[in-house]
Amino acid sequence: MKYTISELSTLLNVSTNTIRRYEKMGYITPKRSKNNYRYYREADIAKFMNIRLLRKYGFTHTDIACMKNSDMLGFISAFEARTKEIDEQIDYLTGLSHRMKDDLVLMKKVARSSQQCYIRNSVAFSYVLYQSGEEILNEPERLATVQAYLYRSPEVQRIYIIRQEDVEKGQITLNAGWAIKMADLERFNMHDSAYTERYEEQTSVLSFAKLPVNLEKNKLSINLKETLLKEPFQYMKEHNWKLAGDIIGIVIANVVEENQDMQHILVSVPICKM
């Protein structure tokens, strides 16, 4: 059976330009009739469909060019490597979906929140700071750790840490960083470094707060203790709790409110009985 380029285009539901491009790549080789018209055979259809299938599997044209003359063992090796890549992508996207669902739960809580506090165990995190107050922390190994947290884990979260000793001194400094759940470290092949710290699971008072995104511009008008800690500290006082460690604030979302960029934060204050 012989097919003209237009017939092949119709049969395969692709453009004639795609067919010509596959020719230039050496995937298919048309014959010439006595009148010098190119035509295609069943073998070309089989080759074309095989290439389309390999592309669907995610093989690049470079991969396919290397596979073009492979034997069965070569194909097995290529398929094993691609399957591993797909499994890693699925794992990453599953984590990303999980993180987005967590964010959705928190955003919906913010939307209906009446600023009520509640008690719950905090999540255990591994985190790295990139800013302490107005100081940028830029040691090379720290920056490498920050980048690893940002790009290797789909469930990385932006956080603020408020040190217990700063609260007790009455002078609050926001330390900004990125955090990953302890349970996800091994899963994404992450490791502690000299610049990572751990935030252990502990009984905490949780509440919601918001701050301007541009803290530098608004710092003179913001009382951080009043803005972030008034509600949980009042709750602690009423229920005879005291501060038992560093405070963590998990950034939920940046939104625009009254023409100002605001960040909503889940504040987790570790507690113990007085």
C-alpha positions as CSV (number, residue, x, y, z in Angstrom):
1,M,0.0,0.0,0.0
2,K,1.3,3.4,-1.0
3,Y,0.3,6.7,0.6
4,T,0.8,10.3,-0.6
5,I,1.9,12.9,1.9
6,S,-1.6,14.3,2.1
7,E,-3.1,10.8,2.6
8,L,-0.6,10.1,5.3
9,S,-1.3,13.4,6.9
10,T,-5.1,12.6,7.0
11,L,-4.5,9.1,8.2
12,L,-2.3,10.1,11.1
13,N,-4.0,13.4,11.8
14,V,-0.8,15.4,11.6
15,S,0.3,18.2,9.4
16,T,2.4,17.7,6.3
17,N,5.1,19.8,7.9
18,T,5.3,17.3,10.8
19,I,5.8,14.5,8.3
20,R,8.5,16.5,6.5
21,R,10.2,17.2,9.8
22,Y,10.2,13.5,10.7
23,E,11.8,12.9,7.3
24,K,14.6,15.3,8.0
25,M,15.2,13.7,11.3
26,G,15.6,10.3,9.5
27,Y,12.7,8.7,11.2
28,I,10.9,7.8,7.9
29,T,12.3,7.6,4.4
30,P,9.8,8.0,1.5
31,K,10.2,6.4,-1.8
32,R,9.9,8.2,-5.2
33,S,7.5,7.2,-7.9
34,K,8.3,7.2,-11.6
35,N,6.8,10.7,-11.7
36,N,9.1,11.7,-8.8
37,Y,6.3,12.0,-6.3
38,R,7.2,10.9,-2.8
39,Y,5.1,8.1,-1.3
40,Y,5.0,6.2,2.0
41,R,4.6,2.6,2.9
42,E,3.1,0.7,5.8
43,A,6.6,0.5,7.3
44,D,6.7,4.3,7.4
45,I,3.4,4.4,9.3
46,A,4.7,1.8,11.8
47,K,7.9,3.9,12.3
48,F,6.0,7.1,12.6
49,M,3.6,5.7,15.1
50,N,6.5,4.3,17.1
51,I,8.2,7.7,17.3
52,R,4.9,9.3,18.4
53,L,4.6,6.7,21.1
54,L,8.1,7.3,22.3
55,R,7.4,11.0,22.3
56,K,4.3,10.4,24.4
57,Y,6.5,8.4,26.9
58,G,8.5,11.6,27.2
59,F,11.6,10.6,25.2
60,T,13.3,13.6,23.6
61,H,14.3,13.6,19.9
62,T,17.9,13.3,21.1
63,D,16.9,10.2,23.1
64,I,15.1,8.7,20.1
65,A,18.0,9.4,17.8
66,C,20.2,7.4,20.1
67,M,17.6,4.6,20.3
68,K,17.0,4.4,16.5
69,N,19.5,1.6,16.0
70,S,19.2,0.0,19.4
71,D,18.6,-3.7,20.0
72,M,16.2,-5.0,22.7
73,L,18.7,-4.6,25.5
74,G,19.2,-1.0,24.4
75,F,15.5,-0.4,24.5
76,I,15.2,-2.0,27.9
77,S,17.9,0.2,29.3
78,A,16.3,3.4,27.9
79,F,12.8,2.4,29.1
80,E,14.2,1.6,32.6
81,A,15.8,5.1,32.8
82,R,12.7,6.8,31.5
83,T,10.4,4.9,33.9
84,K,12.6,6.0,36.8
85,E,12.3,9.6,35.7
86,I,8.5,9.3,35.4
87,D,8.3,7.8,38.9
88,E,10.4,10.6,40.3
89,Q,8.1,13.2,38.5
90,I,5.0,11.4,39.9
91,D,6.5,11.5,43.4
92,Y,7.3,15.2,43.0
93,L,3.9,16.1,41.7
94,T,2.2,14.0,44.4
95,G,4.1,16.1,47.0
96,L,3.2,19.3,45.2
97,S,-0.5,18.3,45.2
98,H,-0.3,17.5,48.9
99,R,1.3,20.8,49.7
100,M,-1.4,22.7,47.7
101,K,-4.2,20.9,49.5
102,D,-2.6,21.8,52.8
103,D,-2.4,25.4,51.7
104,L,-6.1,25.3,50.6
105,V,-7.1,24.0,54.1
106,L,-5.3,26.8,55.8
107,M,-6.5,29.5,53.3
108,K,-10.1,28.4,54.0
109,K,-9.5,28.5,57.7
110,V,-8.2,32.1,57.3
111,A,-11.2,33.1,55.2
112,R,-13.6,32.0,58.0
113,S,-11.4,32.7,61.0
114,S,-12.6,34.8,63.9
115,Q,-9.1,34.9,65.3
116,Q,-9.8,32.0,67.7
117,C,-6.8,30.1,69.0
118,Y,-6.6,26.3,69.2
119,I,-4.3,23.7,70.7
120,R,-2.5,21.2,68.4
121,N,0.9,19.6,68.1
122,S,3.1,21.5,65.8
123,V,4.7,19.9,62.7
124,A,8.4,18.9,63.0
125,F,10.4,20.8,60.5
126,S,14.0,21.1,59.3
127,Y,14.7,24.7,58.3
128,V,17.4,27.0,57.1
129,L,17.3,30.8,57.6
130,Y,18.3,33.3,55.0
131,Q,17.6,36.5,57.0
132,S,17.8,37.6,60.6
133,G,16.1,40.9,61.3
134,E,17.6,43.2,58.7
135,E,20.7,41.1,58.2
136,I,20.9,38.9,55.1
137,L,22.7,35.6,55.8
138,N,24.7,34.8,52.8
139,E,27.4,32.3,53.6
140,P,28.1,30.1,50.5
141,E,27.1,26.8,52.2
142,R,24.0,28.4,53.7
143,L,22.9,29.7,50.3
144,A,23.5,26.3,48.8
145,T,21.3,24.8,51.4
146,V,18.6,27.5,50.8
147,Q,18.6,26.6,47.1
148,A,18.4,22.9,47.8
149,Y,15.4,23.5,50.0
150,L,13.8,25.7,47.5
151,Y,14.2,23.5,44.4
152,R,14.4,19.9,45.5
153,S,11.3,19.6,47.7
154,P,7.8,20.4,46.4
155,E,6.6,20.9,49.9
156,V,9.0,23.6,51.0
157,Q,7.4,26.4,53.1
158,R,8.4,29.9,53.8
159,I,8.6,30.5,57.6
160,Y,9.5,33.1,60.2
161,I,11.2,32.0,63.5
162,I,11.0,34.2,66.6
163,R,13.5,33.1,69.2
164,Q,12.2,32.5,72.7
165,E,15.0,34.6,74.3
166,D,14.0,37.5,72.1
167,V,10.4,37.3,73.3
168,E,11.5,37.1,76.9
169,K,13.7,40.2,76.4
170,G,10.7,42.0,74.9
171,Q,12.5,42.7,71.6
172,I,11.1,40.5,68.7
173,T,13.3,39.8,65.7
174,L,11.8,38.0,62.7
175,N,14.1,35.4,61.2
176,A,13.1,34.4,57.7
177,G,13.8,31.0,56.1
178,W,12.6,27.9,54.3
179,A,11.3,24.7,56.0
180,I,10.7,21.1,55.0
181,K,8.8,18.6,57.1
182,M,11.1,16.3,58.8
183,A,9.2,13.3,57.4
184,D,10.1,14.6,53.8
185,L,13.9,14.9,54.3
186,E,14.8,11.4,53.3
187,R,12.0,11.2,50.7
188,F,13.6,14.1,48.7
189,N,17.2,13.1,49.5
190,M,17.7,16.1,51.7
191,H,20.3,16.3,54.5
192,D,21.1,18.4,57.5
193,S,24.0,20.8,57.2
194,A,25.8,23.2,59.4
195,Y,23.1,25.8,58.6
196,T,20.0,23.8,59.1
197,E,18.0,23.7,62.4
198,R,15.2,21.5,63.6
199,Y,11.9,22.5,64.9
200,E,10.5,19.6,67.0
201,E,6.9,18.6,67.3
202,Q,5.4,20.0,70.4
203,T,2.1,21.1,72.0
204,S,1.4,24.6,70.7
205,V,-1.2,27.4,70.5
206,L,-2.1,28.0,66.9
207,S,-3.6,31.2,65.5
208,F,-3.7,33.3,62.3
209,A,-2.1,36.7,61.8
210,K,-1.1,38.9,58.9
211,L,1.7,41.2,58.1
212,P,2.5,43.6,55.2
213,V,4.7,41.9,52.6
214,N,7.0,44.9,52.7
215,L,8.0,44.9,56.3
216,E,10.9,47.3,55.6
217,K,8.5,50.0,54.4
218,N,6.1,49.4,57.3
219,K,8.4,48.5,60.2
220,L,7.9,51.8,62.0
221,S,4.2,51.4,62.2
222,I,4.1,47.7,63.2
223,N,4.3,46.3,66.7
224,L,5.2,42.7,65.9
225,K,4.3,41.4,69.3
226,E,0.9,43.1,69.1
227,T,0.3,41.9,65.5
228,L,1.5,38.3,65.7
229,L,1.3,37.3,69.4
230,K,-1.5,39.2,71.1
231,E,-4.1,36.5,70.5
232,P,-2.0,33.4,71.4
233,F,-0.4,35.1,74.4
234,Q,-3.8,36.2,75.7
235,Y,-5.1,32.6,75.3
236,M,-2.0,31.3,77.1
237,K,-2.6,33.7,80.0
238,E,-6.2,32.7,80.3
239,H,-5.4,28.9,80.4
240,N,-2.3,29.1,82.5
241,W,0.3,28.2,79.8
242,K,3.7,29.6,79.3
243,L,6.1,29.9,76.3
244,A,8.2,26.7,75.9
245,G,10.4,27.4,72.9
246,D,10.9,29.3,69.7
247,I,7.8,30.4,67.8
248,I,7.3,29.5,64.1
249,G,5.2,31.4,61.7
250,I,4.2,29.5,58.4
251,V,3.4,31.8,55.5
252,I,0.1,30.7,54.0
253,A,-0.4,33.1,51.2
254,N,0.4,36.6,49.9
255,V,-2.7,38.5,48.9
256,V,-3.8,42.1,48.2
257,E,-6.0,43.7,50.8
258,E,-7.0,47.4,50.7
259,N,-4.4,48.0,47.9
260,Q,-1.7,46.6,50.1
261,D,0.3,43.3,49.7
262,M,-0.3,41.3,52.8
263,Q,1.0,37.9,54.0
264,H,-1.2,35.6,56.0
265,I,0.6,33.5,58.6
266,L,-0.1,30.5,60.7
267,V,1.5,31.3,64.1
268,S,2.5,28.3,66.2
269,V,3.6,29.1,69.8
270,P,5.0,26.1,71.8
271,I,3.6,25.9,75.3
272,C,3.8,24.1,78.7
273,K,2.0,24.5,82.0
274,M,3.2,27.1,84.4
